[in-house]
Structures are given as C-alpha cells and as structure tokens.
Amino acid sequence: MSHTRRDFIKYVVSGSIASGCPVDMALIADPESKSPSPLVEGEHFDICHQVRDGHTFAKPDATRKVDVAIIGGGMAGLSAAYFLRGKDWLLLEKEDHFGGNAYQEEYQGQPYSTAAAYDFRGSHSEQLAREIGLNLLPIDMPDPTIDKGVYTPDTWRTGLSQLPYSKETIAGFKKFTEDILKMDPRKNMLELDSKPFTDITRAYAPEIAKWWDAYGPSNWGAFTEDTSAFIGVFDAQYLIKGEDSTRVILPGGLGCISHKLVEMMKPKYGERMLGGATVVSVVPHEDEVRVTYMHEDKLITVAAKVALVCSAKHIASRIVAGLPSDQKQAMRRTRYAPVPMINMIFDKPIYRKGYDNWCPGNSFTDFIVADWTIRNQPGYKPKYEILTFYSTLRESERSVLLDEDNCKAFAAKVLKEFQSLLPEFKVDPIEIHLYRRGHAMMMAVPGQFTKNRMIASRPMDRIFFGNSDSGGPESLSTEAVRISHAAAEWAELVLAGKPGAADLAHKALTEVAF
Ligand SMILES: Cc1cc2nc3c(=O)[nH]c(=O)nc-3n(C[C@H](O)[C@H](O)[C@H](O)COP(=O)(O)OP(=O)(O)OC[C@H]3O[C@@H](n4cnc5c(N)ncnc54)[C@H](O)[C@@H]3O)c2cc1C
C-alpha cells in the first residue's frame, strides 16, 4: 500500500464508550489528572462523570406518571416496549439512537452491523423478527479458519485434516473433538461452570487454545483462561456437531431487528420513546418507583408503578437505590469486555468465500461479510463490499478506546494484519468505520451463569432487571428478548395486583434456554 493511498483512507471513529459510562471507572480519567479530557464523538460524558464521582443528583418532583418505565433502549428495552404495546410505558435511552449492542449503521444505503452478528432459526429474537415482518435468511455455511496463509473451510469437521499445522497438532485437534463429544455439559453444568476452559484445553496442542482465544472473545467476551468450561464445552460441541447450520441473519446483523422495531413503534409511540435521556436514579418509594433522568440538560422525574431496568448490571448497580448488598456486589462482579468494531468499506469485490472467518493470532478475531445472506439474490448488485471485523480487547486494554488516535492506529493495525492473511486481501478500503463500546459484552466467566447472574438479576417488589446479562450462558439477543417477554408478563401481573409475579421472574432466570 502506498503512503498516498493509505493517507487517503478515511477513518471514522464513533460510538459509545459511554454505554457503560455511569459506572465506567476504568474508562474515565483520574479526576486528579492534569491532562485534558479526551474528545470523543457521540458521548455524554458529563452526566457519567458525575454519577461515577458519587454526585447526588437533585430528584425533582415527578411531573409525569406512567405505568411502566423502561430504562435502556437496546434489544431488551425495545422488545419489552413492543410486548407492552398498548400499555402506558415510557422508554428512556441514554444514546441518541436505540439498539444498544444490536445497532446497525449504513454506508450509502448498505447496512452493516456495529456488533451483534447473527441469530438462530427458532430463537426468541428470530421469532420476534418474523412477527414484525423480517425474514432472516440462512447463512448456510460452516465457519472457515484463515491461519498461516491458508484458508480452511469447515474448521471443526471436514476441515480438521486441512488445518495448516503439524501432523501431531492435527491429531490433537481430532482428539479434542472426540473427547469433547463424550462430555455432557448439561448434566455437569455446575461442575464445568466452576472452572476455566483452560482446564480442558491445556491437555492438547496450544493451537487449540489459540483458536478459542479468537472464538471466545468474539462470542462471549472472554479469552480461554477466563472462559467458563461449561460455555467452552457447550459451544465446542455445537460447532463439532454442525449445529451452527441453523444460523440466520440479514445485512446489519441483529441491528436489523432493533432498526425495524424502532421503525414500527416510532410513528405510534414516538412520544414515549426518549433518546438522549440518561437515567441517574431509580428509587422505590411506597407503591411507585421514581425514575429521574437527564434530558436536554434538565433533570426530570417520572413516577412509575413498575420499572424495567434493561441497562447492563454494572449500570443498574449505580442507579438503583435500595439494592440488597449481596445483589449490588453480584451486579458489580459481572464483567464486560471492551469491543472496538471495525467496518471496512471497499469499492470493489474482495471476498465471498465464507460468512464468519476465524483468524487466530491477530488483533482481530474474525470478520464477517455484511451482505452474505443476500449476495446471491437475483438482481442484487452492491456498489460496495463491507467487511465487519470483531476485535474484543482484554479488560486491561480498555483505555485504548478513550483516544481517537489510538482507535485509528488500532484500525490501521487490523487492516495491516488483514492484508497479510491472504494475497487477495492486499486491497485498500475506501473507508474504515470504528464503533467503540467500553463495556460491550458480558463475559462468560466461571460462575457467572450458574451463580452470579442468579443473585444479580433478582427482581425487587416493583423493579425487574432485564438486559441479556440476566440470561446466558453468553450474551445473546435471544436472551434479551426472552427475558423481556418475562419482564412484560411480570409487569402486567404487578400492575393488576395479581399473584405469581415473583414465581414468574424466578422461572425466567432459572429456565435454561438451550
Ligand atoms: C461484538 C458483539 C457481538 C455480538 N454478537 C452477537 C451475535 O452474533 N448474536 C447474538 O445473539 N448476540 C450477539 N451479541 C450480544 C447482543 O448484542 C446482546 O446480547 C444484546 O444486543 C443485548 O441487548 P440488551 O438490550 O440486553 O443490552 P444493551 O444492548 O446493552 O442495551 C442497553 C441499553 O441501555 C442504555 N443505557 C445504559 N445506561 C443507561 C442509562 N443510565 N439511562 C438510559 N439508558 C441507558 C444503553 O445505551 C443501551 O442502549 C454480540 C454483542 C457484541 C458486543
């Protein structure tokens, strides 16, 4: 790549490191520091800093009464609003757009994902997609791996013998698959969820942990040493058995569902869907919940009969008053991975050999072809080819996201590594878009699914804790929708003064949805 050409590539940095902002200690500059605050596009740092610093916001008298306040307009909050349509709700979202981690952007009319990639036929989110008129299309191809300059199709089945490793290492891969298939993760869930996946992978060639060090961070935010052996074994079986054949999606990733939900609900319920509204406190008070939020520089309080807190738990732990201390601690123990998402836009065809391509040993883990499921439709002639790169960071690297120049340097590194994978990748994109999130994905660490989550997600009398981090075993849109379905039923029972709300919530948490 020539200097002139590289200088010409346009880098766009956007997005919300503030999605974890009210609580985002690791991301926020030391208050004593003399260095200037970073300038970050798309963020609402002021309020976040104040909440972090323990500032007590004024709580003005309530000026509005609603039946249900929904806090957070990601997949969980949006689907709760959808399930409660016709009821008296108010949806409050911190960012100026809805979607959270399932948010699509577009380049010249071509949608691409800024995080959540694909769904599964029959999942709760796919059923919701169908209900609102979206037909998610089959991916229809197992995942390839690209390593050592070699493209290997169907990594975990027919591709095993073609991996670019020594005979001994390939034999190790085969033994790993045989041993994994003999395990019963459902039966041994508690035991497996109490230990790291490395307890299993260390018996085999190091290339195996290296492969999972790409797959794990991209799928559940954790490297192999931090991954629960339960989720590791469970997902290894899923790949080896070919259960990934039920995957479906449209361009835009799962952002296509939140996009459609907003498009459908806005015309009718626009007044109840408030963007740029950061909730700073949720206070149970007698037979109501007082929810105070900052909107257009004003603090406003709404009195709700019930509240659905659909923001992630580390945020819930800071804004909800009166939490039992074990619950508050469990919320704060929940770990989240920082994820810069990089979309490269090319003005010529680059790659059509695989949908989700694993690239172990690089600063990115995998890349996805944005329009994969519609690429062969008759008459489809895209002007651009868009590749979406996943590049989960370690928690200790979170601060990289604070600085725009660091982000651009990181994106340039991803491009350089991509271009060295295969000769045909030596093409420059015309634009690179980096969307950053400081606390994007709940990490599937040992104990999170079977223990920590159960304490962190317990409902209070009039407050239900939604968000996909109330489910699991990994962060999934289907879990956001499943939990929201329960949240909507729970709200209706509480509002009607009927019994059974606590049991219903308990069932939603203990139900193993796989
Ligand atoms: C890189 C990546 C890849 C993924 N891939 C997949 C995939 O392939 N398939 C899949 O099923 N899932 C995937 N996921 C997971 C999926 O995106 C999430 O499980 C789902 O989108 C979570 O939705 P949610 O509404 O529960 O939470 P979030 O998306 O976290 O939404 C919470 C919302 O609350 C808002 N908020 C926070 N604080 C406040 C406040 N104080 N006041 C008001 N609003 C607030 C936030 O801005 C946000 O919009 C992926 C996630 C990531 C990050």
The ligand as an ORCA input file, in Angstrom:
! r2SCAN-3c Opt
* xyz 0 1
  C     -19.332     -7.519     19.478
  C     -20.622     -8.211     19.829
  C     -21.072     -9.273     19.049
  C     -22.262     -9.914     19.366
  N     -22.715    -10.915     18.565
  C     -23.916    -11.482     18.816
  C     -24.457    -12.441     17.934
  O     -23.866    -12.770     16.910
  N     -25.664    -12.997     18.245
  C     -26.351    -12.640     19.368
  O     -27.445    -13.155     19.602
  N     -25.857    -11.721     20.213
  C     -24.664    -11.140     19.963
  N     -24.170    -10.196     20.802
  C     -24.914     -9.896     22.028
  C     -26.105     -8.983     21.789
  O     -25.694     -7.857     21.063
  C     -26.637     -8.534     23.133
  O     -26.921     -9.656     23.928
  C     -27.913     -7.709     23.005
  O     -27.844     -6.786     21.958
  C     -28.078     -7.005     24.350
  O     -29.248     -6.240     24.355
  P     -29.700     -5.579     25.720
  O     -30.831     -4.683     25.408
  O     -29.878     -6.623     26.740
  O     -28.450     -4.709     26.215
  P     -27.646     -3.427     25.560
  O     -27.500     -3.677     24.134
  O     -26.503     -3.302     26.458
  O     -28.671     -2.248     25.763
  C     -28.724     -1.481     26.940
  C     -29.115     -0.066     26.574
  O     -29.215      0.701     27.779
  C     -28.715      2.000     27.519
  N     -28.338      2.622     28.803
  C     -27.265      2.347     29.578
  N     -27.255      3.123     30.683
  C     -28.360      3.891     30.605
  C     -28.908      4.893     31.461
  N     -28.331      5.239     32.613
  N     -30.066      5.509     31.076
  C     -30.668      5.166     29.899
  N     -30.178      4.224     29.064
  C     -29.057      3.584     29.420
  C     -27.522      1.740     26.601
  O     -27.133      2.893     25.902
  C     -28.090      0.639     25.701
  O     -28.725      1.156     24.556
  C     -22.998     -9.518     20.499
  C     -22.549     -8.449     21.279
  C     -21.379     -7.784     20.937
  C     -20.933     -6.619     21.769
*
